[in-house]
C-alpha cells in the first residue's frame, strides 16, 4: 500500500483514511490484511502518529477496519468491497460535480469532457 498526503488538500487524517479505503476498493488491500502500525505509517508519511490514529479511528467508525487489542489494525474480513467502491465513486462524483458547477458548466459539458478524457491516448 502506497499512500500520499498533500498538506494543501484538506485534513491529512481524512486523506489517509480515503487512501486506505481506495486501496481496499481497488484490491491492493485484501479483507483481513494487517495495516502498518500507526507509528510506522506516520514515519513513512512524515506526519504525527496522532494523525494516523485519527485516520484509523475514522476507518473503524466507517466499518472498514477493526482494531485487535495488542495485535494491530486490520481490514475487516467482512468489509463490503462493492459498497465501498460505490461510496468512493459517489464521493468523487460529488467533488467533480461541485467543480463543474463552480466553473459555471452544465452536466452535458461535464459528460462531454469525461468522454474526451476517456478517448484521449
C-alpha positions in Angstrom: 0.0 0.0 0.0 1.5 3.3 -1.1 -0.2 6.4 0.4 0.5 10.0 -0.3 -0.7 13.1 1.5 -0.9 16.7 0.4 -1.0 19.3 3.2 -2.9 21.6 0.8 -5.6 19.1 0.0 -7.6 19.0 3.3 -7.3 17.2 6.6 -4.4 14.7 6.4 -6.2 12.1 8.5 -9.1 12.1 6.0 -6.6 11.7 3.1 -5.0 8.7 4.9 -8.4 7.1 5.6 -9.6 7.7 2.0 -6.3 6.3 0.7 -6.7 3.1 2.7 -10.3 2.8 1.6 -9.3 3.3 -2.0 -6.6 0.6 -1.6 -9.3 -1.8 -0.4 -11.7 -0.8 -3.1 -9.1 -1.5 -5.9 -7.9 -4.7 -4.3 -4.5 -3.5 -3.2 -5.5 -4.4 0.4 -7.5 -7.6 0.9 -10.1 -8.1 3.6 -8.2 -9.4 6.6 -5.0 -7.6 5.8 -3.0 -6.1 8.6 -2.2 -2.3 8.3 1.1 -0.9 9.3 1.3 0.4 12.8 0.3 4.0 13.3 3.9 4.8 14.2 5.4 3.1 11.1 2.8 4.8 8.8 3.4 8.1 10.4 7.1 7.8 9.8 6.6 6.8 6.2 4.2 9.7 5.6 6.1 12.1 7.8 3.1 13.0 9.9 2.3 13.0 13.5 1.3 9.5 14.8 -1.9 11.0 16.3 -2.9 11.9 12.7 -2.7 8.3 11.7 -4.5 7.2 14.8 -7.4 9.6 13.9 -7.5 8.1 10.4 -7.6 4.6 11.8 -10.4 5.6 14.2 -12.4 7.0 11.2 -11.9 3.8 9.2 -13.1 1.8 12.2 -16.2 4.0 12.5 -16.9 3.5 8.8 -16.7 -0.3 9.3 -13.6 -0.7 7.1 -11.1 -1.7 9.8 -11.1 -3.3 13.2 -8.5 -3.0 15.9 -7.4 -6.1 17.6 -6.0 -5.2 21.0 -2.3 -5.9 21.2 -2.2 -7.1 17.5 -2.9 -4.0 15.4 -5.4 -2.7 12.9 -6.8 -5.0 10.2 -9.1 -4.6 7.2 -12.4 -6.2 8.4 -12.8 -9.6 6.8 -16.4 -8.9 6.1 -15.9 -5.5 4.5 -18.3 -5.0 1.6 -15.8 -4.0 -1.1 -18.5 -3.3 -3.7 -20.3 -1.0 -1.4 -17.0 0.7 -0.5 -16.2 1.1 -4.2 -19.6 2.6 -4.8 -19.3 5.0 -1.9 -15.9 6.2 -3.1 -17.3 6.7 -6.6 -20.2 8.8 -5.3 -17.8 10.9 -3.3 -15.6 11.5 -6.4 -18.7 12.3 -8.4 -19.8 14.9 -5.9 -16.4 16.6 -6.0 -16.4 16.6 -9.8 -19.9 18.0 -9.9 -19.0 20.7 -7.4 -16.0 21.6 -9.6 -18.2 21.6 -12.8 -20.7 23.9 -11.1 -18.0 26.2 -9.8 -16.9 26.7 -13.4 -20.4 27.5 -14.5 -20.8 24.5 -16.7 -23.7 22.1 -17.0 -23.9 18.3 -16.9 -23.8 17.9 -20.7 -20.5 19.8 -20.8 -19.1 17.7 -17.9 -20.2 14.5 -19.6 -18.5 15.6 -22.9 -15.3 16.4 -21.0 -15.3 12.9 -19.4 -15.8 11.3 -22.8 -12.9 13.4 -24.3 -10.6 12.4 -21.5 -11.6 8.7 -21.8 -11.0 8.7 -25.6 -7.6 10.6 -25.3 -4.5 8.5 -25.8 
